[in-house]
Amino acid sequence: MLPKENRLKKKKEFETVFKNGKTVRSKNIISKYFKSEDNKTKIGFIVSKKVSKKAVERNKIKRRLRASVRENKEMIKDGMNIIIIALPSIKEVPYSEINNDIKSILKI
């Protein structure tokens, strides 16, 4: 799990990234990122009901995304607010492909 200071939690933080951020897309993931004023990197995850109606599956996908970000956190620049959005195609892919998508997205 990411430390609390590295999580996007507030609605206003998400809105700022969506409004002002830039988008990077891979096969299974969309990422929006925005350079924040403070020097802390914060990351949020979105897995909607379009991906899966079952909460168990959505939570599993979020756990995989978090684990992949944790493994590749040295690639993230300081002071970035990042939102990672899962696409419906992410259900069928193995963890290694999710990890590769996260690596390609974090090269911002």
C-alpha positions in Angstrom: 0.0 0.0 0.0 1.2 3.5 -0.7 1.9 5.8 2.2 -1.0 8.2 3.0 1.1 11.3 2.0 1.4 9.7 -1.5 -2.3 9.2 -2.2 -4.7 11.4 -4.0 -7.8 11.4 -1.8 -9.6 14.7 -2.0 -12.2 15.4 -4.8 -10.6 18.8 -5.4 -7.2 17.1 -6.1 -8.7 14.8 -8.6 -10.6 17.7 -10.3 -7.4 19.7 -10.5 -5.6 16.9 -12.3 -8.5 16.2 -14.6 -8.9 19.9 -15.5 -5.2 20.9 -15.9 -3.4 17.6 -16.5 -2.0 15.9 -19.5 -3.0 12.5 -20.7 -0.9 9.4 -21.6 -2.6 6.3 -22.9 -1.4 2.7 -23.1 -3.3 -0.4 -24.1 -5.0 -1.1 -20.8 -4.5 2.1 -18.8 -5.0 5.9 -19.1 -3.0 8.2 -17.0 -3.5 11.9 -16.3 -0.7 13.8 -14.6 -0.1 17.3 -13.4 2.9 19.0 -11.8 1.8 20.2 -8.4 3.1 23.1 -6.3 4.4 21.0 -3.4 7.2 18.5 -3.8 5.2 15.4 -2.9 4.1 12.9 -5.5 0.5 11.8 -5.1 -1.2 9.0 -7.0 -4.9 8.1 -7.4 -6.5 5.0 -9.0 -9.8 4.8 -10.7 -11.4 1.4 -11.7 -15.0 2.1 -12.7 -18.0 -0.2 -12.9 -17.5 -0.3 -16.7 -14.4 -2.4 -16.0 -16.3 -4.9 -13.8 -19.6 -4.9 -12.0 -18.1 -6.9 -9.2 -16.3 -5.0 -6.4 -14.0 -8.0 -5.8 -12.7 -7.8 -9.4 -12.3 -4.0 -9.2 -10.4 -4.2 -6.0 -8.1 -6.9 -7.4 -7.3 -4.6 -10.3 -6.6 -1.7 -7.9 -4.3 -3.9 -5.8 -2.4 -4.9 -9.0 -2.0 -1.3 -10.1 -0.8 -0.2 -6.7 1.7 -3.1 -6.5 3.1 -2.2 -9.9 3.4 1.5 -9.0 5.2 0.6 -5.8 7.7 -1.5 -7.8 8.4 1.3 -10.2 8.1 4.3 -7.9 11.8 5.3 -8.6 10.7 6.2 -12.1 8.2 8.9 -10.9 9.4 12.5 -10.8 8.9 14.4 -7.6 5.9 16.7 -7.2 3.6 15.0 -9.7 -0.1 14.3 -9.1 -1.0 11.2 -11.2 -4.4 9.5 -11.8 -4.3 6.0 -13.2 -7.5 4.9 -14.9 -8.1 1.2 -15.7 -9.7 0.4 -19.1 -12.1 -2.6 -19.4 -9.5 -4.6 -21.3 -7.3 -4.8 -18.1 -9.4 -7.7 -16.7 -8.0 -10.3 -19.1 -4.3 -9.3 -19.0 -1.7 -10.9 -16.7 0.2 -8.8 -14.1 3.3 -8.7 -16.2 1.5 -6.7 -18.9 0.0 -4.4 -16.3 3.5 -3.8 -15.0 4.8 -3.0 -18.5 1.9 -0.5 -19.1 2.7 1.2 -15.8 6.4 1.4 -16.7 5.6 3.0 -20.0 3.1 5.5 -18.4 5.5 6.5 -15.6 8.2 7.6 -18.1 6.6 11.1 -18.2 
